Amino acid sequence: MTEIIERLPVELPKAYRLLNHGPTVLVGSAHGERRNVMAAAWSMPLDFSPPKVAVVIDRNTLTRELVEASGEFSLNVPARAIARETLAVGSVSGRDVDKFSDESGEGNRVEAFDGTHIRAPLIGGCLAWLECRVIPEPHNQDRYDLFLGEVVAAWADPRAFRDGHWQFAPGVSRSIHYIAGGNFFETGEAFEVKT
Amino acid sequence: MTEIIERLPVELPKAYRLLNHGPTVLVGSAHGERRNVMAAAWSMPLDFSPPKVAVVIDRNTLTRELVEASGEFSLNVPARAIARETLAVGSVSGRDVDKFSDESGEGNRVEAFDGTHIRAPLIGGCLAWLECRVIPEPHNQDRYDLFLGEVVAAWADPRAFRDGHWQFAPGVSRSIHYIAGGNFFETGEAFEVKT
């Protein structure tokens, strides 16, 4: 299946808004001929402009190896429509299965497409994409599995985020927030408050 | 007004679940006779057990001064019922107003109560509370405004989180996720997927 992936650029000073509400993300990585994707509930913005992010990448993962070797990763904001795939790619190792192929027959494959600034794959079925370069901080990486990155390009599906704002069109699958044990929350009602 | 705050302890290895879905938090701090509270959208779990957290605390805030001086902070998960106060305490400095008093007459005061392991205040109207001790990492603090902490005690309102799981009772105000400009998402529908 080939999916048409609709995306528009997000201006970098607004890129933090793609993560500000705390969605679970997919981390894309590549080095040489190898590429991978894993789920991460532990990520957050770290700065506005230039935009920076922080993400925890366990030392035992293939993603860790590829991110350390390449100095790049993508953060992808999955839609509820691929919650099952999000859980799946967070539950197996890229050392054991190619998460982009359908060899398992279980239908948990995800689509990859190319970014513009990094070689790490961006993931289809997502609402937003951040292309990131690692800000090397070996002490954080070694001691806390904590990676910092600068966002060098950002994209969003205009049905979910446009003109710098989340604006979910009716019927558009929302972002998700992982809890534990296969349990998620969907991103809920938007509301505005004034002080 | 004195509020009865219902809370039960959360076992430490489950404390990450209070933040795993990416809610906006309130950061409580105290040093000497001074105390403060501010909002922070940029926090995340950093480890399971012992539980650790990461949070961004801007260098220009009173919170920063108090956290650096005391080596402690609380993370508090506000309910939608206090979204207005959450925005308010994130919009003014504790150097200008006492956010725990009602001198402004604007009704944006928050209630504070005592934790068990730290002197930083816990905040009323929240769903969960994490008492944290700073893990000193001066380079992260100075360069990225990034603070790491170990969670030394955790609590939750059993109407929202009990037995290690978020279980919002009907009618209970949910956690919130800040976007920008006074706009939030409420934590939405819970769902489970299986791989």
Contacts between the chains, C-beta under 8 A, distances in Angstrom:
chain1	res1	chain2	res2	distance
A	17	B	179	6.1
A	17	B	180	5.6
A	20	B	41	5.2
A	20	B	42	7.8
A	20	B	177	7.7
A	20	B	178	6.2
A	20	B	179	5.6
A	20	B	180	6.5
A	21	B	22	6.6
A	21	B	41	7.7
A	21	B	177	3.7
A	21	B	178	6.8
A	21	B	179	5.6
A	21	B	184	7.9
A	21	B	185	5.2
A	22	B	21	6.6
A	22	B	22	1.7
A	22	B	23	6.3
A	22	B	24	7.6
A	22	B	41	7.5
A	22	B	44	7.8
A	22	B	177	5.3
A	23	B	22	6.4
A	24	B	22	7.6
A	41	B	20	5.2
A	41	B	21	7.7
A	41	B	22	7.5
A	41	B	44	8.0
A	41	B	45	7.6
A	42	B	20	7.8
A	42	B	44	4.8
A	42	B	45	5.4
A	42	B	46	6.8
A	43	B	44	6.5
A	44	B	22	7.8
A	44	B	41	8.0
A	44	B	42	4.8
A	44	B	43	6.5
A	44	B	44	4.6
A	44	B	54	7.2
A	44	B	56	7.4
A	45	B	41	7.6
A	45	B	42	5.4
A	45	B	56	7.8
A	46	B	42	6.8
A	46	B	56	6.2
A	46	B	144	5.9
A	46	B	146	6.6
A	47	B	144	7.3
A	52	B	144	7.4
A	54	B	44	7.2
A	54	B	54	6.4
A	54	B	146	7.0
A	56	B	44	7.4
A	56	B	45	7.8
A	56	B	46	6.2
A	80	B	191	7.7
A	83	B	191	7.3
A	83	B	193	4.8
A	84	B	193	4.7
A	84	B	194	7.6
A	84	B	195	6.7
A	87	B	193	5.2
A	87	B	194	7.8
A	87	B	195	5.3
A	88	B	195	4.4
A	91	B	195	5.5
A	106	B	195	7.6
A	108	B	195	6.4
A	137	B	139	7.9
A	137	B	140	7.8
A	139	B	137	7.9
A	139	B	139	7.3
A	140	B	137	7.8
A	140	B	140	6.8
A	144	B	46	5.9
A	144	B	47	7.2
A	144	B	52	7.4
A	144	B	148	6.9
A	146	B	46	6.6
A	146	B	54	7.0
A	148	B	144	6.9
A	165	B	179	7.6
A	165	B	180	7.9
A	165	B	183	7.7
A	166	B	179	6.1
A	166	B	185	7.7
A	174	B	188	7.1
A	177	B	20	7.7
A	177	B	21	3.7
A	177	B	22	5.3
A	177	B	177	7.7
A	177	B	187	7.0
A	178	B	20	6.2
A	178	B	21	6.7
A	179	B	17	6.1
A	179	B	20	5.6
A	179	B	21	5.5
A	179	B	165	7.6
A	179	B	166	6.1
A	179	B	190	7.7
A	180	B	17	5.6
A	180	B	20	6.5
A	180	B	165	7.9
A	181	B	192	7.9
A	182	B	192	5.2
A	182	B	193	5.4
A	182	B	194	5.9
A	182	B	195	7.6
A	183	B	165	7.6
A	183	B	190	6.5
A	183	B	191	7.5
A	183	B	192	5.1
A	184	B	21	7.9
A	184	B	190	7.2
A	184	B	191	5.7
A	184	B	192	7.5
A	184	B	193	6.9
A	185	B	21	5.2
A	185	B	166	7.7
A	185	B	187	5.1
A	185	B	188	5.6
A	185	B	189	6.9
A	185	B	190	5.5
A	185	B	191	7.8
A	186	B	188	4.0
A	186	B	189	4.7
A	186	B	190	7.9
A	186	B	191	6.6
A	187	B	177	7.0
A	187	B	185	5.1
A	187	B	188	5.6
A	188	B	174	7.1
A	188	B	185	5.6
A	188	B	186	4.0
A	188	B	187	5.6
A	188	B	188	2.6
A	188	B	189	6.9
A	189	B	185	6.9
A	189	B	186	4.7
A	189	B	188	6.9
A	190	B	179	7.8
A	190	B	183	6.5
A	190	B	184	7.2
A	190	B	185	5.5
A	190	B	186	8.0
A	191	B	80	7.7
A	191	B	83	7.3
A	191	B	183	7.5
A	191	B	184	5.7
A	191	B	185	7.8
A	191	B	186	6.6
A	192	B	181	7.9
A	192	B	182	5.2
A	192	B	183	5.1
A	192	B	184	7.5
A	193	B	83	4.8
A	193	B	84	4.7
A	193	B	87	5.2
A	193	B	182	5.4
A	193	B	184	6.9
A	194	B	84	7.6
A	194	B	87	7.8
A	194	B	182	5.9
A	195	B	84	6.7
A	195	B	87	5.4
A	195	B	88	4.4
A	195	B	91	5.5
A	195	B	106	7.5
A	195	B	108	6.5
A	195	B	182	7.6
